[in-house]
């Protein structure tokens, strides 16, 4: 890549990095899922002596994060840097695909929209799997454009192994491939290369599952159960994603112009079908979060940029249109930055009970159960049990209730949904509380409706 020919994308990536640095103080806290990935990385590279384990999670992202911890870096800062690097790479791949499929202008415009969309910027250093998975999916699409089918399959598999739900976006990549190439020469050879590439990470993961759990599909079964029983606070109406995306960037309304700018080639069909299939499927799912759209946001912006340039070609007064576009972009950027001020943000550092539970593990050892992975984030102690769902909770209590030495408990970590969603939750919480009654309570702190408690096993 020649520097002088790519100065535009370099400026966009540098501006994105500067924007992340500007909001660095905003990210003092770590999210639930993020802390799980960090702790799983510790578990992997300590051979199970530190951190915790969740069988429902893909392993690629925790493995990458664990490398930094193993090398002695601060686990949280390393994870944030890795997340930002993946975001920058996603921006670059959006540009490259736009350049190869359409034009340099469309690539730059799509990269710009991706980089400064609120949710992409907000989640870029939040240590989650959506953006890394999107990067690998973009790589798969890039190699599809380059007719490198083994690499297309390989990075498709890696994308799915980074985040399971990426498989729905990849359907849009493979349907046009099958339809377009089915009657072409060497179709079976191409399909063979794709299949081998895709199965390499998948089969490796299944073998690991068989070794660890004696059930290759256990993570998928667990993930399916958790999606049904723990996602209920995020249930939203069917139009959530459409309205959310238009709020994200009002330029997306230009997608209604897409029928007049459609191109009849397999690459364009793929870039169109990937977000369409993904959004339709996730609209049917009750649990809805805007971060789920990060997996297809670059594809949407490539299409939007294509429509915008097609409209621009038909405008007579181009200088006026360009000036108006720049003014609108300035307004859009200002709304993105203003959105950070509107985030309902409560710092964990202001919660005395939360901090006490975190600090307790720094000076105490034993078999530890916790109701929130954040309690163990700043400790390298091994967590024997994470109590976060009713089924997992009762399994742990029935098998290992005599092994727990320390239990960090917060009743707000274990809210119960309606009986229609989880019939066992309230009963299992009562079983947990009766189990804790046999322990000695060494700390208690109430904040609002939440009750932080620390229990220790009574020793004779």
Secondary structure as UniProt FT lines:
FT   HELIX           4..6
FT   HELIX           7..22
FT   HELIX           24..27
FT   HELIX           32..45
FT   TURN            46..48
FT   TURN            55..56
FT   HELIX           60..70
FT   TURN            71..72
FT   HELIX           75..101
FT   HELIX           104..116
FT   HELIX           118..123
FT   TURN            124..125
FT   HELIX           129..145
FT   TURN            146..147
FT   HELIX           149..162
FT   TURN            164..165
FT   HELIX           166..181
FT   TURN            182..183
FT   TURN            185..186
FT   HELIX           187..213
FT   TURN            216..217
FT   HELIX           218..229
FT   HELIX           232..234
FT   TURN            238..239
FT   HELIX           240..248
FT   HELIX           250..260
FT   HELIX           266..284
FT   HELIX           290..295
FT   HELIX           297..314
FT   HELIX           318..342
FT   HELIX           348..350
FT   HELIX           352..363
FT   STRAND          368..370
FT   HELIX           373..376
FT   TURN            377..378
FT   STRAND          382..386
FT   HELIX           390..400
FT   TURN            401..403
FT   STRAND          406..410
FT   HELIX           411..413
FT   TURN            419..421
FT   HELIX           425..436
FT   TURN            437..438
FT   STRAND          439..447
FT   TURN            448..449
FT   STRAND          450..457
//
